[in-house]
């Protein structure tokens, strides 16, 4: 019986040895995926290239070669009839929620787990709209950090998230809890409030400790906060300087929600890295942007959205919110137009969550209305937004070594931005999330 077993084993080894040369002659695929692009906008701001192939292994771009290549590719994705470009970046979203009539009710009924699951839905919708990276600038820290990490681990589908957690705000400020009975205010308030320079240092340190990738502050009042406190400066000059110094010492950029000119200018003088909204900036503000190198993220879609809602009969908006909403949209378009002329660095951002998730690309048409060419608007949502979020070594272009964040659209979006609202193909970090034929 032992002899029989040995003979069978010997035959098996012999058979494998005979098969080995033939098996060895079949080369393994050199690339996991090859995307054949009819037109390739590899680096927005530069001219598109015709008939190119993007070769990808794992989550990374290996190279870009001329012609429609397929040799050595385990999978070929035909986008020969489309324009291929980097995944889009939205520098300002609130991925866990959407504004609506239940906004105040949700604040007192939803748990962090509820918000995280809402975020899963909104994240998938955002990714399928072509946005492979977003910055979440204010939301439930437990929920948004968990969602960020789950997407990074491949557990759920969504864009890469740069997350701030709760925005740092003064007591009664835009990101504080407003408009509820005192006992509800006490129950809902978190540790993001600060008063005085030392307390603001504490708030920054605790935000970083909790997991913040970026620090968001409210330098001025806000449109959607349920308080009649206006849109002027709220954090003091001393508080702003303490925040910048502390955040920068801990390796975090700081972006400031700011509508009023006084708050915009104060934040810029204090060394902020970016201004969100920037509604009432002027020529003096533009000089400060350029002197400091700060970015401007206009979020025009938010202004249009709140104005549309505020003008509806029987709107759900509380009176203080409605009054502010009717003032900002038209001013914002003009400010962006003048900022662009002045040479201010502008990155794409929408404040989505105020508007509907998945409609982020509506911002492109608004930027064009403010004087951008379509090509400039695309650059603002790729190369420029990546630089603003310190992600240039990771995404924003289609180049060797970068993440395979790639989309495709019909037509030529450098001539007309409309196709960007109907993205046909989405790949995020090497995984196909959408492919419409």
C-alpha positions as CSV (number, residue, x, y, z in Angstrom):
1,X,0.0,0.0,0.0
2,X,2.9,2.3,0.7
3,X,4.4,1.5,-2.7
4,X,1.1,2.5,-4.4
5,X,0.9,5.8,-2.6
6,X,4.5,6.6,-3.6
7,X,3.8,5.8,-7.2
8,X,0.7,8.0,-7.3
9,X,2.6,10.9,-5.8
10,X,5.5,10.4,-8.2
11,X,3.1,10.5,-11.1
12,X,1.5,13.7,-9.8
13,X,4.9,15.3,-9.5
14,X,5.9,14.2,-13.0
15,X,2.7,15.6,-14.5
16,X,3.2,19.0,-12.8
17,X,6.8,19.0,-14.0
18,X,5.7,18.4,-17.6
19,X,3.0,21.1,-17.3
20,X,5.3,23.7,-15.7
21,X,7.1,24.9,-18.9
22,X,3.8,25.6,-20.7
23,X,2.4,27.4,-17.7
24,X,5.6,29.5,-17.3
25,X,5.3,30.6,-20.9
26,X,2.0,32.4,-20.2
27,X,3.1,35.9,-18.9
28,X,1.1,37.4,-16.0
29,X,-0.7,40.7,-16.8
30,X,1.6,43.6,-16.2
31,X,-1.3,46.0,-15.5
32,X,-4.6,45.4,-13.7
33,X,-6.5,47.9,-15.8
34,X,-5.9,49.9,-19.0
35,X,-8.3,52.8,-19.8
36,X,-8.3,53.8,-23.4
37,X,-9.2,57.5,-23.6
38,X,-10.4,59.3,-26.8
39,X,-9.3,62.5,-25.2
40,X,-7.2,62.7,-22.0
41,X,-7.1,65.8,-19.8
42,X,-4.3,64.4,-17.6
43,X,-3.3,67.8,-16.1
44,X,-6.2,70.3,-16.2
45,X,-4.9,73.6,-17.3
46,X,-2.9,71.9,-20.1
47,X,-4.3,70.9,-23.5
48,X,-6.0,67.5,-23.7
49,X,-4.2,64.7,-25.6
50,X,-5.9,62.4,-28.2
51,X,-5.9,58.6,-28.1
52,X,-4.1,57.8,-24.9
53,X,-4.0,54.8,-22.6
54,X,-3.8,55.1,-18.8
55,X,-2.3,51.9,-17.2
56,X,-3.1,51.1,-13.6
57,X,-2.0,48.5,-11.1
58,X,-3.8,48.2,-7.8
59,X,-4.9,51.7,-6.7
60,X,-2.1,53.6,-8.5
61,X,-1.5,54.9,-12.0
62,X,1.6,53.3,-13.5
63,X,1.9,55.4,-16.6
64,X,0.2,57.1,-19.5
65,X,1.1,56.0,-23.1
66,X,0.1,57.2,-26.6
67,X,-2.3,55.1,-28.6
68,X,-4.9,52.5,-27.6
69,X,-2.8,49.9,-25.8
70,X,-4.0,46.6,-24.5
71,X,-1.0,44.3,-24.4
72,X,-0.2,43.2,-20.8
73,X,-3.6,44.5,-19.5
74,X,-5.8,42.2,-17.4
75,X,-8.8,44.4,-18.1
76,X,-9.3,47.0,-20.8
77,X,-11.9,49.8,-20.3
78,X,-12.9,51.5,-23.5
79,X,-13.5,55.2,-23.2
80,X,-12.4,56.0,-26.7
81,X,-15.6,58.0,-27.4
82,X,-15.2,60.1,-24.2
83,X,-13.0,62.7,-22.5
84,X,-11.1,61.2,-19.5
85,X,-10.0,63.4,-16.7
86,X,-9.0,63.3,-13.0
87,X,-11.6,62.6,-10.4
88,X,-13.2,65.9,-9.2
89,X,-12.6,67.4,-5.8
90,X,-15.1,69.3,-3.7
91,X,-13.3,71.4,-1.1
92,X,-16.4,72.0,1.0
93,X,-19.2,69.6,1.8
94,X,-21.3,68.3,4.8
95,X,-21.5,64.6,3.9
96,X,-23.7,63.5,6.8
97,X,-26.8,65.6,6.1
98,X,-29.0,67.7,3.7
99,X,-30.8,70.9,4.6
100,X,-34.6,70.6,4.7
101,X,-37.7,71.0,6.8
102,X,-36.5,68.3,9.3
103,X,-33.2,70.0,10.0
104,X,-34.0,71.1,13.6
105,X,-35.9,67.9,14.4
106,X,-33.0,65.8,13.2
107,X,-30.6,67.7,15.5
108,X,-32.4,66.2,18.6
109,X,-33.5,62.8,17.3
110,X,-30.6,61.4,15.2
111,X,-27.7,59.6,16.8
112,X,-24.1,59.5,15.5
113,X,-24.9,56.0,14.0
114,X,-27.9,57.4,12.2
115,X,-25.8,60.2,10.7
116,X,-23.0,57.8,9.7
117,X,-25.5,55.7,7.8
118,X,-27.0,58.8,6.1
119,X,-23.4,59.6,5.2
120,X,-22.9,56.2,3.5
121,X,-25.8,57.1,1.2
122,X,-24.6,60.6,0.5
123,X,-21.0,59.5,0.0
124,X,-22.0,56.9,-2.7
125,X,-24.2,59.5,-4.5
126,X,-21.3,62.0,-4.4
127,X,-18.8,59.5,-5.8
128,X,-21.1,58.5,-8.6
129,X,-21.4,62.1,-9.5
130,X,-17.6,62.1,-10.3
131,X,-16.3,63.5,-7.0
132,X,-13.5,61.2,-5.8
133,X,-12.3,63.5,-3.0
134,X,-14.2,65.8,-0.7
135,X,-13.4,68.0,2.4
136,X,-16.1,67.6,5.0
137,X,-16.1,70.9,6.9
138,X,-18.3,70.5,9.9
139,X,-20.3,67.6,11.2
140,X,-20.7,65.0,13.9
141,X,-17.0,64.0,14.6
142,X,-17.8,60.4,15.6
143,X,-19.9,59.8,12.5
144,X,-17.7,61.6,9.9
145,X,-14.4,60.1,11.2
146,X,-15.9,56.6,11.1
147,X,-17.2,57.2,7.6
148,X,-13.8,58.6,6.4
149,X,-12.0,55.5,7.8
150,X,-14.5,53.0,6.4
151,X,-14.2,54.5,2.9
152,X,-10.4,54.5,3.2
153,X,-10.5,50.8,4.2
154,X,-12.7,49.9,1.3
155,X,-15.7,48.9,3.5
156,X,-18.1,51.3,1.8
157,X,-18.1,53.2,-1.4
158,X,-17.4,56.9,-1.4
159,X,-14.9,59.7,-2.0
160,X,-11.7,60.1,-0.1
161,X,-12.7,62.4,2.8
162,X,-10.6,65.1,4.4
163,X,-12.6,65.7,7.7
164,X,-12.7,68.6,10.1
165,X,-15.3,67.3,12.6
166,X,-17.0,70.2,14.4
167,X,-16.1,73.7,13.4
168,X,-14.4,75.8,16.2
169,X,-16.7,78.7,17.1
170,X,-17.3,81.3,19.8
171,X,-20.2,80.8,22.2
172,X,-23.4,81.8,20.2
173,X,-21.4,81.7,17.0
174,X,-22.3,80.2,13.6
175,X,-21.3,76.6,14.6
176,X,-22.7,76.7,18.1
177,X,-26.2,75.4,18.8
178,X,-28.7,78.1,18.4
179,X,-32.5,78.6,18.4
180,X,-33.5,75.9,21.0
181,X,-34.8,76.1,24.6
182,X,-32.0,76.5,27.2
183,X,-32.2,72.9,28.4
184,X,-31.9,71.7,24.8
185,X,-28.9,74.0,24.1
186,X,-27.2,72.6,27.2
187,X,-27.7,69.0,26.0
188,X,-26.6,69.6,22.4
189,X,-23.5,71.8,23.0
190,X,-20.1,70.2,22.4
191,X,-16.5,71.1,23.1
192,X,-16.0,73.0,19.9
193,X,-16.9,76.4,21.5
194,X,-14.1,78.6,22.7
195,X,-13.9,82.0,24.3
196,X,-10.5,83.7,24.6
197,X,-7.1,82.8,23.1
198,X,-6.2,80.1,25.6
199,X,-9.6,78.4,25.3
200,X,-9.3,78.4,21.5
201,X,-5.9,76.7,21.7
202,X,-7.6,74.0,23.8
203,X,-10.4,73.6,21.2
204,X,-7.8,73.1,18.4
205,X,-5.8,70.6,20.4
206,X,-9.0,68.6,21.2
207,X,-10.1,68.7,17.5
208,X,-6.8,67.2,16.4
209,X,-6.9,64.6,19.2
210,X,-10.4,63.6,18.1
211,X,-9.1,62.9,14.5
212,X,-9.4,66.2,12.6
213,X,-7.4,66.3,9.3
214,X,-8.1,70.0,8.9
215,X,-9.3,72.7,11.3
216,X,-12.5,74.6,10.3
217,X,-13.4,77.8,12.2
218,X,-16.3,80.3,12.0
219,X,-14.7,83.7,11.7
220,X,-18.0,85.4,11.1
221,X,-21.7,84.7,11.5
222,X,-23.4,82.4,9.1
223,X,-26.5,82.3,6.9
224,X,-28.0,79.0,8.2
225,X,-27.4,79.5,12.0
226,X,-30.7,80.2,13.6
227,X,-29.7,83.4,15.3
228,X,-30.1,87.1,14.4
229,X,-26.4,87.7,14.9
230,X,-25.5,89.0,11.4
231,X,-22.6,88.0,9.2
232,X,-19.8,90.1,10.7
233,X,-16.6,89.0,12.6
234,X,-17.2,86.7,15.6
235,X,-13.8,85.3,16.6
236,X,-11.5,88.1,17.9
237,X,-8.1,88.8,16.4
238,X,-6.4,87.3,19.4
239,X,-8.5,84.1,19.2
240,X,-7.8,83.8,15.4
241,X,-4.0,84.1,15.9
242,X,-4.1,81.5,18.7
243,X,-6.0,79.1,16.5
244,X,-3.6,79.5,13.6
245,X,-0.5,79.2,15.7
246,X,-1.8,76.0,17.5
247,X,-3.2,74.3,14.4
248,X,0.0,75.0,12.3
249,X,2.2,73.7,15.1
250,X,0.2,70.5,15.0
251,X,0.5,70.1,11.2
252,X,-3.1,71.1,10.4
253,X,-4.3,73.7,7.8
254,X,-7.1,76.1,8.9
255,X,-10.0,77.1,6.8
256,X,-12.4,79.9,7.9
257,X,-16.1,80.2,7.3
258,X,-16.3,83.9,6.6
259,X,-18.9,86.2,5.0
260,X,-18.3,89.7,6.3
261,X,-15.3,91.7,5.1
262,X,-14.1,92.3,8.6
263,X,-13.9,88.6,9.4
264,X,-12.4,87.7,6.1
265,X,-9.6,90.3,6.4
266,X,-9.0,89.4,10.1
267,X,-8.6,85.7,9.3
268,X,-6.3,86.5,6.4
269,X,-4.1,88.7,8.5
270,X,-4.0,86.0,11.2
271,X,-2.6,83.5,8.6
272,X,-5.6,81.3,7.7
273,X,-5.0,78.9,4.8
274,X,-8.4,79.3,3.2
275,X,-11.6,81.3,3.2
276,X,-14.9,79.6,2.7
277,X,-17.7,81.6,1.1
278,X,-15.9,85.0,1.3
279,X,-19.1,86.8,0.3
280,X,-18.2,90.4,1.1
281,X,-14.5,90.4,0.2
282,X,-13.2,93.4,-1.7
283,X,-10.0,94.8,-3.3
284,X,-8.3,95.1,0.1
285,X,-9.3,91.5,0.9
286,X,-7.9,90.3,-2.5
287,X,-4.5,91.9,-1.7
288,X,-4.5,90.0,1.6
289,X,-5.3,86.7,-0.1
290,X,-2.3,87.2,-2.4
291,X,0.1,88.4,0.3
292,X,-0.7,85.4,2.5
293,X,-1.2,82.8,-0.3
294,X,-4.5,81.8,1.1
295,X,-7.1,80.0,-1.0
296,X,-10.7,81.2,-1.7
297,X,-13.5,78.6,-1.8
298,X,-16.6,80.5,-3.0
299,X,-19.4,77.9,-2.6
300,X,-21.7,79.7,-5.0
301,X,-24.1,76.8,-5.2
302,X,-24.9,77.2,-1.5
303,X,-25.8,80.8,-2.0
304,X,-28.1,80.0,-4.9
305,X,-29.7,77.1,-3.1
306,X,-30.6,79.1,0.1
307,X,-31.9,82.0,-1.9
308,X,-34.2,79.7,-3.9
309,X,-35.5,78.2,-0.7
310,X,-35.9,81.5,1.1
311,X,-38.0,82.8,-1.7
312,X,-40.6,80.0,-1.5
313,X,-43.9,80.7,0.1
314,X,-44.2,78.8,3.4
315,X,-40.4,78.0,3.4
316,X,-39.2,75.9,6.3
317,X,-36.4,78.4,7.0
318,X,-36.7,80.3,10.3
319,X,-37.1,84.1,9.9
320,X,-33.4,85.0,10.8
321,X,-32.1,82.4,8.3
322,X,-34.5,83.5,5.6
323,X,-33.5,87.2,5.9
324,X,-29.8,86.4,5.6
325,X,-30.3,83.9,2.7
326,X,-32.0,86.5,0.5
327,X,-28.9,88.8,0.7
328,X,-25.9,86.7,-0.1
329,X,-26.2,84.9,-3.5
330,X,-26.0,87.8,-5.9
331,X,-23.2,89.4,-4.0
332,X,-21.1,86.2,-4.0
333,X,-21.1,85.9,-7.8
334,X,-19.7,89.5,-8.2
335,X,-17.1,88.9,-5.5
336,X,-15.8,85.7,-7.3
337,X,-15.7,87.6,-10.6
338,X,-13.5,90.4,-9.1
339,X,-11.3,87.9,-7.1
340,X,-10.5,86.0,-10.2
341,X,-9.6,89.2,-12.1
342,X,-7.3,90.1,-9.1
343,X,-5.5,86.8,-9.3
344,X,-6.7,85.3,-6.1
345,X,-6.2,81.5,-5.9
346,X,-9.7,79.9,-6.1
347,X,-10.5,76.2,-5.4
348,X,-13.8,74.5,-6.2
349,X,-16.2,73.9,-3.3
350,X,-20.0,73.8,-3.0
351,X,-21.1,73.5,0.6
352,X,-23.1,70.6,-0.5
353,X,-25.4,69.4,2.2
354,X,-26.9,72.8,1.9
355,X,-27.7,71.7,-1.6
356,X,-28.4,68.1,-2.6
357,X,-25.6,65.6,-2.6
358,X,-24.8,64.4,-6.1
359,X,-25.6,67.9,-7.6
360,X,-22.1,69.2,-6.7
361,X,-21.2,69.8,-10.4
362,X,-23.8,72.6,-10.7
363,X,-21.0,74.7,-9.3
364,X,-19.2,74.6,-12.6
365,X,-21.8,76.6,-14.4
366,X,-21.9,79.2,-11.6
367,X,-18.1,79.6,-11.9
368,X,-18.5,80.1,-15.6
369,X,-21.2,82.7,-14.8
370,X,-18.6,84.4,-12.6
371,X,-16.1,84.7,-15.4
372,X,-14.2,81.4,-15.4
373,X,-13.5,79.5,-18.6
374,X,-14.7,75.9,-18.5
375,X,-11.0,74.8,-18.5
376,X,-10.3,77.1,-15.5
377,X,-13.3,75.7,-13.6
378,X,-12.1,72.1,-14.1
379,X,-8.6,73.1,-12.9
380,X,-10.2,74.6,-9.8
381,X,-11.8,71.3,-9.1
382,X,-8.7,69.1,-9.7
383,X,-5.2,70.6,-9.7
384,X,-6.0,73.6,-7.6
385,X,-8.3,71.9,-5.1
386,X,-5.7,69.2,-4.6
387,X,-3.1,71.8,-3.8
388,X,-5.4,73.6,-1.4
389,X,-6.1,70.3,0.5
390,X,-2.4,69.3,0.4
391,X,-3.2,66.3,-1.7
392,X,-1.1,67.1,-4.9
393,X,1.1,64.1,-4.3
394,X,-2.0,61.9,-4.1
395,X,-4.7,63.1,-6.6
396,X,-5.8,65.9,-8.9
397,X,-4.0,64.8,-12.0
398,X,-3.6,61.6,-14.0
399,X,0.1,60.9,-13.7
400,X,2.4,58.0,-12.6
401,X,2.4,57.2,-8.9
402,X,-0.9,59.1,-8.2
403,X,-4.1,57.4,-7.1
404,X,-6.2,56.1,-9.9
405,X,-9.0,58.7,-9.4
406,X,-10.4,58.9,-12.9
407,X,-13.7,59.9,-14.5
408,X,-15.0,60.1,-18.1
409,X,-17.6,62.3,-19.7
410,X,-19.2,62.7,-23.1
411,X,-18.2,65.7,-25.2
412,X,-15.4,68.2,-24.4
413,X,-15.8,69.7,-20.9
414,X,-13.1,72.3,-21.6
415,X,-15.5,73.9,-24.0
416,X,-18.8,73.3,-22.2
417,X,-19.1,72.3,-18.5
418,X,-22.6,70.7,-19.0
419,X,-21.2,67.1,-19.4
420,X,-19.7,67.3,-15.9
421,X,-23.2,67.1,-14.5
422,X,-23.7,63.7,-16.2
423,X,-20.5,61.8,-15.5
424,X,-20.5,58.4,-17.3
425,X,-17.5,56.6,-15.7
426,X,-16.0,56.8,-12.2
427,X,-12.9,55.1,-10.8
428,X,-11.8,55.8,-7.3
429,X,-8.4,54.5,-6.1
430,X,-8.4,51.9,-8.8
431,X,-11.9,50.6,-8.2
432,X,-14.7,51.2,-10.8
433,X,-17.7,52.9,-9.0
434,X,-19.7,53.7,-12.1
435,X,-19.7,52.7,-15.8
436,X,-22.5,53.8,-18.0
437,X,-22.5,52.5,-21.5
